[in-house]
Amino acid sequence: MGIRSKVRVEYWQNDKRVPTSNAMLYPGGSDEVSAAEIDPSDVGVPVQGREAAWNLASLAASEGNENLVHAGFRLGSLSEGLKDLKSELSERTVTRSTHLNLVYPHPLFNTVHLVFEAQSTENFFGSPNGVRDAGHVPWSAHSKGIQLQSDTGRFHRNATYFINLEELYEKMAANTDRFYSTPDMLRPLVFEFAVREAGVWNGGPVSVLHIVTLNIFKKSQVAPKAYTEIAYWMRRPGEALGQIVARRRLMDFAPRIWPFTPGAGDEFQSAEAPLIFENGNWMEGGKPYNLVSVTFTAVSCRKHQDRRPCIEVTADHTPFAGGTRLSTHVTSPILSPAVDERGQPYVAEGLGRATVIVSPETASPGTIVFNATQEPGEWATRQNIRLFAGGRTSAAAAGAIRTNERRSGPLGVSPNWERT
């Protein structure tokens, strides 16, 4: 069987769970938000190598560390937990990412359970050293707002985070600006799970990695917004967590939808992001870096209508001649529980992201293409980023210089769009 795994979300009001028949919290009638399955003999399943999966896990966790520290966790334990998580990854790792968007306060729930469940036919998941917990981040709980419980048997590894929103809000009361996310500034709490099976009888180890990112919003609807950011990271040898040394917003797009105020941004946009090598180091804003992430985000707390599907997010990297295609990591939006300004619950359109992670030393120059579509007849945006290794340039030229280049043709019809 290999590994079968999933992450479920449960909404609770004190000690009573809200049933999945409640369409406001479980729009599809299911509590499952992420699932992955892999067998050592599988050859057609899209997988990542250990280092690529580790980079994704590390950068995702690093984005959420600031909020977890304010929630009561120690940075050292977060780093150790992430190192322990790495031991669960193999050269054949199936990765799943999902975003959960909640509002606080909400009339239907005050506690959220994130439940990870994994099964395997290998004894102890192939570990010769006995039973161990599932890899997870945060590693241990030091906050009354977030508690952890695990249950490990011979053929299963389970872990559950209990997130008490009232306790969490009280803990972060002095930093409420860090508690709430906005479409322009996400302040996530990131939870990760991983398990590994040795696969000694079937051709080598396999593993799964689940990344669940929780964003908490204030009440009220928000018009859709899409944007692309580039972040420059430094992760030193032996370190699990990365540090952002510079971040830049490359493009913004807000569709003009009645009755919301018109936003900014063109449907077709492009930007350049040269990677600058100076004095023996890759430098940005006078600081060295060794990893780059280019991330596209589409977010909306607008009320979902049955006739309107979730926002669709896609990504692709087209290398220049002779280059190597880079992997893209897409997190599809899922419908999310929200509350309007009158305190009435509703189902929101959700949030989706796509990320490309680049090592500047091995960067393959090319064009990254991000798309977000809310039905072709309603709105869509395409954002192109030309990524390449540049030479020594002025500080003004080191950033994303040319942006918002407008095209008049229909979406997807742009014969001269990608420049080489």
C-alpha positions as CSV (number, residue, x, y, z in Angstrom):
1,M,0.0,0.0,0.0
2,G,2.8,2.4,0.7
3,I,1.8,5.6,2.6
4,R,-1.7,7.0,2.6
5,S,-2.0,10.3,4.4
6,K,-4.4,13.2,4.8
7,V,-5.0,16.4,6.8
8,R,-8.5,17.1,8.1
9,V,-9.8,20.3,9.7
10,E,-12.5,20.2,12.4
11,Y,-14.3,23.2,13.8
12,W,-15.4,23.1,17.4
13,Q,-17.5,25.4,19.7
14,N,-16.0,24.7,23.1
15,D,-16.3,20.9,23.5
16,K,-18.8,20.4,20.7
17,R,-17.7,19.7,17.2
18,V,-19.7,21.3,14.4
19,P,-20.9,18.5,12.1
20,T,-19.6,18.4,8.5
21,S,-23.2,18.9,7.3
22,N,-22.8,22.5,8.1
23,A,-22.2,24.0,4.7
24,M,-20.9,27.3,6.1
25,L,-17.8,25.5,7.5
26,Y,-17.6,22.5,5.3
27,P,-18.7,23.7,1.9
28,G,-18.1,20.4,0.2
29,G,-19.5,18.3,3.1
30,S,-16.0,17.0,3.9
31,D,-13.4,17.9,6.5
32,E,-10.5,16.7,4.4
33,V,-8.3,19.5,3.1
34,S,-5.2,17.7,1.9
35,A,-4.4,14.1,0.9
36,A,-1.4,12.3,-0.5
37,E,-0.6,8.7,-1.4
38,I,2.6,7.1,-2.6
39,D,3.9,3.6,-3.0
40,P,7.6,2.7,-3.6
41,S,6.7,1.1,-6.8
42,D,4.8,4.1,-8.2
43,V,6.6,5.7,-11.1
44,G,3.9,8.2,-12.4
45,V,3.4,10.1,-9.1
46,P,4.9,13.6,-9.2
47,V,7.6,13.7,-6.5
48,Q,10.3,16.0,-5.3
49,G,13.8,15.3,-4.2
50,R,14.7,15.7,-0.5
51,E,16.5,19.0,-0.9
52,A,13.6,20.6,-2.9
53,A,11.0,19.4,-0.4
54,W,13.2,20.6,2.4
55,N,13.6,24.1,0.9
56,L,9.9,24.4,0.5
57,A,9.2,23.2,4.1
58,S,11.9,25.5,5.5
59,L,10.8,28.6,3.7
60,A,7.2,28.0,4.5
61,A,7.9,27.5,8.2
62,S,10.2,30.5,8.2
63,E,7.3,32.7,7.0
64,G,5.2,31.6,10.0
65,N,7.8,31.7,12.7
66,E,7.3,35.3,13.8
67,N,3.6,34.6,14.6
68,L,4.4,31.4,16.3
69,V,7.0,33.1,18.5
70,H,4.4,35.7,19.5
71,A,2.0,32.8,20.2
72,G,4.4,31.5,22.8
73,F,6.8,29.1,21.0
74,R,10.6,29.3,21.4
75,L,12.5,29.9,18.2
76,G,15.0,27.2,19.2
77,S,12.3,24.6,19.4
78,L,10.9,25.6,16.1
79,S,14.3,25.2,14.5
80,E,14.9,21.8,16.1
81,G,11.5,20.6,15.1
82,L,12.2,21.6,11.5
83,K,15.5,19.7,11.6
84,D,13.7,16.6,12.9
85,L,11.1,17.0,10.1
86,K,13.9,16.8,7.6
87,S,14.8,13.2,8.7
88,E,11.4,12.1,7.5
89,L,12.0,13.3,3.9
90,S,13.4,11.1,1.1
91,E,14.4,11.5,-2.5
92,R,10.9,10.6,-3.4
93,T,8.6,13.0,-1.5
94,V,5.0,13.8,-2.4
95,T,4.3,17.4,-1.2
96,R,0.9,18.9,-0.5
97,S,0.2,22.5,0.5
98,T,-3.0,24.1,1.5
99,H,-4.2,27.5,2.9
100,L,-6.9,27.7,5.5
101,N,-8.4,31.2,5.9
102,L,-10.6,31.9,9.0
103,V,-12.1,34.9,10.6
104,Y,-12.1,35.8,14.3
105,P,-14.4,36.1,16.1
106,H,-16.8,33.6,14.4
107,P,-20.3,32.7,15.8
108,L,-20.0,29.0,14.9
109,F,-16.6,28.0,16.3
110,N,-13.8,29.1,18.6
111,T,-11.4,26.2,18.3
112,V,-9.8,24.6,15.2
113,H,-8.3,21.1,15.1
114,L,-5.8,20.2,12.4
115,V,-5.7,16.4,12.2
116,F,-2.9,14.5,10.4
117,E,-3.4,10.8,9.7
118,A,-1.0,8.5,7.9
119,Q,-1.1,4.7,7.4
120,S,1.6,2.3,6.1
121,T,1.9,-1.4,5.6
122,E,5.6,-1.3,6.5
123,N,6.3,-2.3,10.1
124,F,6.9,1.0,12.0
125,F,6.9,2.7,8.7
126,G,10.1,0.9,7.9
127,S,12.0,2.2,10.9
128,P,14.3,-0.4,12.5
129,N,14.5,1.6,15.7
130,G,10.9,1.2,16.8
131,V,7.9,3.4,16.9
132,R,8.3,7.2,16.5
133,D,5.9,10.1,16.1
134,A,5.1,11.8,12.9
135,G,7.5,14.6,12.0
136,H,5.7,17.8,12.8
137,V,6.3,21.6,13.2
138,P,5.8,23.3,15.6
139,W,7.8,20.6,17.5
140,S,6.4,21.1,21.0
141,A,3.7,23.3,22.5
142,H,4.5,26.2,24.8
143,S,1.3,28.1,24.3
144,K,-2.2,27.6,25.8
145,G,-3.5,28.7,22.4
146,I,-1.9,25.8,20.5
147,Q,-1.6,22.3,21.9
148,L,-0.3,19.1,20.3
149,Q,-1.4,15.5,20.7
150,S,0.1,12.5,18.8
151,D,-0.9,8.8,18.5
152,T,1.6,6.4,17.0
153,G,1.1,2.7,16.4
154,R,2.8,0.0,14.4
155,F,1.1,0.9,11.1
156,H,0.0,4.5,11.7
157,R,1.3,7.9,12.7
158,N,-1.2,10.6,13.7
159,A,-0.8,14.1,15.1
160,T,-3.4,16.8,16.0
161,Y,-3.0,20.5,16.7
162,F,-5.7,22.0,18.9
163,I,-5.9,25.8,18.1
164,N,-7.9,27.7,20.7
165,L,-8.6,31.0,18.9
166,E,-9.7,32.8,22.1
167,E,-6.6,31.8,24.0
168,L,-4.4,32.6,21.0
169,Y,-5.9,36.0,20.6
170,E,-5.5,36.7,24.3
171,K,-1.8,35.6,24.1
172,M,-1.2,37.9,21.1
173,A,-3.4,40.8,22.4
174,A,-0.3,43.0,22.6
175,N,0.5,42.2,19.0
176,T,-3.0,42.1,17.3
177,D,-1.4,43.6,14.2
178,R,0.5,40.3,13.9
179,F,-2.6,38.2,14.7
180,Y,-4.6,39.3,11.8
181,S,-3.8,38.8,8.1
182,T,-4.9,41.2,5.4
183,P,-4.9,40.6,1.6
184,D,-1.9,42.8,1.3
185,M,0.0,41.4,4.3
186,L,-0.4,37.8,5.2
187,R,0.7,36.8,8.8
188,P,0.4,33.1,8.7
189,L,0.7,30.3,11.3
190,V,2.4,27.4,9.5
191,F,1.9,23.7,10.5
192,E,3.8,20.9,8.8
193,F,3.6,17.1,8.9
194,A,5.8,14.4,7.4
195,V,6.3,10.7,7.5
196,R,8.7,8.3,5.7
197,E,8.5,4.7,4.8
198,A,11.7,2.7,4.3
199,G,10.3,0.6,1.4
200,V,13.0,-1.9,1.7
201,W,11.0,-4.6,-0.1
202,N,9.8,-2.4,-2.9
203,G,12.6,-0.3,-4.2
204,G,13.6,2.5,-1.7
205,P,12.2,5.0,0.8
206,V,9.3,7.3,0.1
207,S,7.8,10.1,2.1
208,V,5.0,12.6,2.2
209,L,5.0,16.3,3.4
210,H,1.9,18.3,4.2
211,I,2.1,22.0,4.7
212,V,-0.9,23.7,6.2
213,T,-0.9,27.5,6.4
214,L,-3.5,29.2,8.6
215,N,-4.4,32.9,8.1
216,I,-6.8,34.7,10.4
217,F,-8.7,37.6,9.0
218,K,-11.0,40.2,10.6
219,K,-14.7,40.4,9.7
220,S,-16.0,41.9,6.4
221,Q,-15.7,41.0,2.8
222,V,-12.7,41.9,0.7
223,A,-12.4,42.3,-3.0
224,P,-10.1,39.8,-4.8
225,K,-6.5,40.8,-5.0
226,A,-3.5,39.2,-6.7
227,Y,0.2,40.1,-6.4
228,T,3.7,38.8,-6.9
229,E,6.6,39.2,-4.4
230,I,10.2,38.3,-4.5
231,A,12.1,37.4,-1.3
232,Y,15.8,37.0,-0.8
233,W,16.7,34.5,1.9
234,M,19.9,33.6,3.8
235,R,20.0,30.1,5.3
236,R,23.4,29.3,6.7
237,P,24.9,25.7,6.7
238,G,23.3,23.6,9.3
239,E,20.4,26.0,9.9
240,A,16.9,24.9,9.5
241,L,15.2,28.3,9.3
242,G,15.9,30.9,6.7
243,Q,16.0,34.7,7.3
244,I,14.6,37.2,4.8
245,V,17.2,39.8,4.0
246,A,15.1,41.7,1.5
247,R,11.6,41.6,0.0
248,R,10.0,43.4,-2.9
249,R,6.5,43.6,-4.2
250,L,6.8,43.2,-8.0
251,M,3.2,43.5,-9.2
252,D,-0.3,44.2,-7.9
253,F,-3.7,43.5,-9.4
254,A,-7.1,44.2,-8.1
255,P,-10.1,43.5,-10.4
256,R,-12.7,46.2,-10.8
257,I,-15.8,44.5,-9.5
258,W,-18.9,46.3,-8.4
259,P,-19.6,47.3,-5.6
260,F,-16.0,47.3,-4.4
261,T,-13.7,50.3,-5.0
262,P,-11.7,49.9,-8.2
263,G,-8.2,48.7,-7.5
264,A,-4.8,49.0,-9.1
265,G,-3.1,46.8,-11.6
266,D,-3.3,45.7,-15.2
267,E,-4.5,42.3,-16.4
268,F,-1.2,41.6,-18.1
269,Q,1.9,42.6,-16.2
270,S,5.6,41.8,-16.4
271,A,8.7,42.5,-14.3
272,E,12.4,41.8,-14.4
273,A,14.2,40.3,-11.4
274,P,18.0,40.2,-12.0
275,L,20.1,38.3,-9.4
276,I,23.2,40.3,-8.7
277,F,26.6,38.8,-8.0
278,E,29.1,41.2,-6.3
279,N,32.4,40.8,-4.5
280,G,32.0,37.0,-4.3
281,N,28.4,37.0,-3.0
282,W,24.9,37.2,-4.3
283,M,23.8,40.5,-2.9
284,E,20.5,42.4,-2.5
285,G,20.3,45.8,-0.8
286,G,23.8,45.4,0.5
287,K,23.0,42.0,2.1
288,P,24.1,38.5,1.0
289,Y,21.6,35.8,0.2
290,N,21.6,32.2,-1.0
291,L,18.0,31.4,-1.8
292,V,15.3,33.3,-3.7
293,S,11.5,32.7,-3.6
294,V,9.1,34.2,-6.1
295,T,5.6,33.9,-4.8
296,F,2.2,34.8,-6.4
297,T,-0.8,35.2,-4.2
298,A,-4.5,35.5,-5.0
299,V,-6.7,36.2,-2.0
300,S,-10.4,37.1,-1.6
301,C,-12.8,37.1,1.3
302,R,-15.6,37.9,-1.1
303,K,-18.8,35.8,-0.8
304,H,-18.7,32.6,-2.8
305,Q,-21.7,32.0,-5.1
306,D,-22.7,28.5,-6.2
307,R,-22.3,29.5,-9.9
308,R,-18.8,30.8,-9.3
309,P,-15.9,28.4,-8.9
310,C,-12.9,29.1,-6.7
311,I,-10.2,31.3,-8.0
312,E,-7.9,29.1,-10.2
313,V,-4.1,29.6,-9.7
314,T,-1.5,28.2,-12.1
315,A,2.2,28.7,-12.6
316,D,4.9,27.7,-15.0
317,H,8.6,28.4,-15.7
318,T,9.8,28.6,-19.3
319,P,13.7,28.5,-19.4
320,F,15.6,30.3,-22.0
321,A,17.3,28.1,-24.7
322,G,19.4,25.4,-23.1
323,G,18.1,26.1,-19.6
324,T,16.5,23.8,-17.0
325,R,12.8,24.1,-16.1
326,L,12.3,25.1,-12.5
327,S,9.6,23.4,-10.3
328,T,6.5,25.4,-9.4
329,H,4.6,24.8,-6.1
330,V,0.9,25.6,-6.5
331,T,-1.5,25.8,-3.6
332,S,-5.0,25.8,-5.0
333,P,-7.6,28.0,-3.2
334,I,-10.3,26.3,-1.0
335,L,-13.5,27.8,0.1
336,S,-13.2,29.2,3.6
337,P,-15.5,30.3,6.5
338,A,-15.9,34.0,6.9
339,V,-18.1,36.6,8.7
340,D,-19.5,39.8,7.2
341,E,-19.6,43.2,9.0
342,R,-23.1,42.4,10.3
343,G,-21.8,39.3,12.0
344,Q,-23.4,36.9,9.5
345,P,-21.3,33.8,8.5
346,Y,-20.8,33.1,4.8
347,V,-18.4,31.1,2.6
348,A,-15.5,33.0,1.1
349,E,-13.6,32.4,-2.1
350,G,-10.3,31.6,-0.3
351,L,-6.6,32.1,-1.0
352,G,-4.2,30.4,-3.4
353,R,-0.5,30.7,-3.9
354,A,2.2,29.6,-6.3
355,T,6.0,29.7,-5.5
356,V,9.2,29.1,-7.4
357,I,12.3,28.6,-5.2
358,V,15.7,29.4,-6.8
359,S,19.3,28.8,-5.8
360,P,21.1,31.8,-7.5
361,E,24.2,29.6,-8.0
362,T,22.2,27.2,-10.2
363,A,19.5,29.5,-11.4
364,S,18.3,28.8,-14.9
365,P,17.3,32.0,-16.6
366,G,13.8,32.2,-17.9
367,T,10.3,33.5,-17.5
368,I,8.0,32.6,-14.6
369,V,4.3,32.9,-15.5
370,F,1.6,33.1,-12.9
371,N,-2.1,33.2,-13.6
372,A,-5.2,33.7,-11.5
373,T,-8.7,33.3,-13.1
374,Q,-12.2,33.9,-11.6
375,E,-14.0,32.6,-14.7
376,P,-12.7,34.0,-18.0
377,G,-15.8,36.2,-18.3
378,E,-15.4,37.7,-14.9
379,W,-11.7,38.5,-14.3
380,A,-8.2,37.1,-14.8
381,T,-4.7,38.3,-14.4
382,R,-1.3,37.1,-15.8
383,Q,2.0,38.1,-14.2
384,N,5.3,37.4,-15.9
385,I,8.6,37.6,-14.2
386,R,11.8,37.4,-16.2
387,L,14.4,35.9,-13.8
388,F,18.1,35.9,-14.7
389,A,21.6,36.2,-13.2
390,G,22.8,39.7,-13.8
391,G,26.2,41.3,-13.6
392,R,27.3,44.1,-11.4
393,T,24.6,46.8,-11.7
394,S,23.5,49.9,-9.9
395,A,21.2,49.7,-6.9
396,A,18.4,51.1,-9.0
397,A,18.8,48.5,-11.6
398,A,19.1,45.6,-9.2
399,G,15.3,45.5,-8.5
400,A,12.3,44.8,-10.6
401,I,12.6,47.7,-13.0
402,R,10.1,47.3,-15.7
403,T,6.6,46.5,-14.4
404,N,3.0,46.7,-15.5
405,E,3.8,46.6,-19.2
406,R,0.3,46.6,-20.7
407,R,-0.8,44.4,-23.5
408,S,-4.0,44.9,-25.4
409,G,-4.6,41.3,-26.7
410,P,-6.8,38.7,-25.0
411,L,-5.5,36.6,-22.1
412,G,-3.0,34.1,-23.4
413,V,-2.6,35.7,-26.8
414,S,0.7,37.7,-26.7
415,P,3.1,36.7,-29.5
416,N,5.9,39.0,-28.3
417,W,5.3,38.7,-24.5
418,E,8.3,36.7,-23.4
419,R,11.5,38.4,-24.1
420,T,14.8,36.6,-24.4
